[in-house]
């Protein structure tokens, strides 16, 4: 590992995607900045993810366009042609990212430990982070900071929202209601990870009974638009529909103003964590101990453990860490009663004054 006596003068971080993962990576970057304030940091990142993080203090972003094919690699090599870094933190195991690492000149290239260096990532690095026992994704990233001598600390975030985006969110939500805000971000990137519209609608109605204004948010895709429409149609309450109406920074502003967020395994759940908003995460396909909302694991509703053990015929502790459960209807294993129980737990712990007796 890199010696702990001297700070790297310049450091490159390679993590292209996805939204939740780059949110985790921000906590690591800002730990490095606190311990090595003079280190210059360059972050090679995906185009969409850069839109969320643009303006992150003291970080230079270099965008890698994965859709550009060979041109994307040529552009990256040209962009970094005159730079040689002391350290590259190669934090993505996908082969696409490893090929991109060839375009980055660095004395030391640190990747995951051999067990986690999938898709041959170990071939593209000359040092590895220390092995970890069943880490959350964020803890895995913190291992890269530890590899360059940064002491461990509880993760925290200073996200670059921008005053204009907070103002936009405040105006949109204050026009909707002066009540406490509950955000439902119902759609993940894959439809199988979504809870059903009936469950979301029933939850929205219950939140309204508790005195919340319900807001549904998401991107402009057809899947997200149709799911939001179905939720609103099935519900008996007034729901503010912001699906397709926010950019990522405006969405971050909405999540910051919210009192709670309900979401499956999707980027906005992790965005909410970065701005300190409690999250009820809904999980069936992936282990929430690895990918759940980092600060709010006690509010997760999960049928993953039962499903994974049933599918693979082994106790969960004997299965490979991070193994996914498979199936298109696994999220149906989550019940409204389970979500209701977590809602009460969250409200009791964060907003007891909001409960209507």
Secondary structure, DSSP 8 states (H G I E B T S, - for coil): ---SSS--SEEEEE----HHHHHHHHHHHHHHHHH-TT-EEEEEEEHHHHHHHTT-TTEEEEEE-GGGTHHHHHHHHHHTTT--EEEEEE---SHHHHHHHTTS-EEEEEE--TTT-TTTGGGG-SEE----SS--HHHHHHHHHHHTT-------------HHHHHHHHHHHHHH-SSEEEEEE---SSGGGS--HHHHHHHHHHHHHTTEEEEE---SSHHHHHHHHHHHHH-SS-EEE-TTS--HHHHHHHHHH-SEEEEESSHHHHHHHHTT--EEEEESSS-HHHHS-GGGGGG-EE-HHHHHHHHHTS-GGGS-TT-----SSGGGG--HHHHHHHHHHHHHHH-GGG---
